[in-house]
Amino acid sequence: MNNSPDAKSSEQHAPLSREDMMSALFAHMVTQQANLAMMLMGKVAHPESGKAIRDLEAAQLFIDQLEMLQQKTKGNLTIEEQRALDNSITELRFRFVQAIDESKTG
């Protein structure tokens, strides 16, 4: 085994496998959907305007899409992918209930 700095450098920058790339893209998509739902619930400011947006119907659509993805990919995800998806959905459901409660009292 070659322990030269050049050998270590090439190991650190090895291209991702197709499976690793697909896993990273999946995680990115879940994060995007969750962030959009959070923004539409008024929990995260719009990145361009800096203002809160509240459109609970649209937020529900993004949550529904993640739930559909959860059902359609059942048994086909890695443990890490499944946990990320499950955790995102759980958090979004909790935040959605909070947003509904806030809209009733606010």
N, C-alpha and C positions, 0 to 999 in steps of 0.2 A: 504494500500500500504506500502510496506517495503522500507524504505529509508536508510537502512544500506549500508555501502560501498560495501558489497558483492552483494547486490541486484543490485546496480548501475553497478557494474563490469560485472555481467552476462547480463544485458541489453545491455551494450556497445559491448559485444562480441557475441551477438546472431548470429547464422548462417544466411547467406543470404537466402532469399526465392529463389525458382527456377527462378522466373521472374527477380529478382534483379541480379542473377548470369548470366542469359542470356543477360540482358541489359549491364552488365559489359563486357562480352565477345564480344558483338556487338561493343561497344565503342572501345575496344582493337583492334579488327579486322580493324575497320575504321582507327584508328590511325596508325596501322602497314602499311596498304595499302598506306595511305597518306605519311608516312615517306619514304617508298620505292620509291614512285614517286618523292618526293623531292630529294632524294639521286640521282636518275637516271637523274634528270634535272641538277645536279651539284650544287644544292642549299644547300645540307647538305653533309658533308664529310662522306666517308665510315667509319663505326665504327672501323673496324680492321686496315685499312691502313692509315686512316686519310686523304686520297686523295679524290679529287672531281672526280666523274664519270659523264660522259655525254652520255646517251643513250636515246634520245628523243622518239624513237619508243617504247622502253620498258616502259618508263615513261607513254606514252599514253595508253599502255595496262592497267596499274594500275588505271589510271583515268577512262578508259572505264569500268573496273570492278566495280568501285564504282558507276558509273552512272547506270550500269545494276542493281546493288543492290538497288539503289534508285528507279528504276522503278518496280522491282519485289517485293519490300517491301511496296510499296505505300499503305497507309491506315492501315498498320500493326505495325507501330512504335509508341513509345511514343513521345511526343512533344520534349523531350530532345534528344532522339535518332535521330529524323528527323532533328532537328537543327544541331546537330553535323555532320551528314552526309551531309546535304546541305552546311554548312559552309566549310567543308573540300573540297567538290567538287568545290565550288566557288573559294576558295583560290588556289587550284591546277590548275584550268583553267587559272587564272590570272598569276600564276607563269610559266605555260607552254607557254603562249604567250610571256612572258618576255624571257624565255629560247630560244624560236625560234628567237626572235629579236636579242638576244645576239649572237646567232650562225651565223646570217647573217652579223652582223657588226664586229664580232670578228674573 
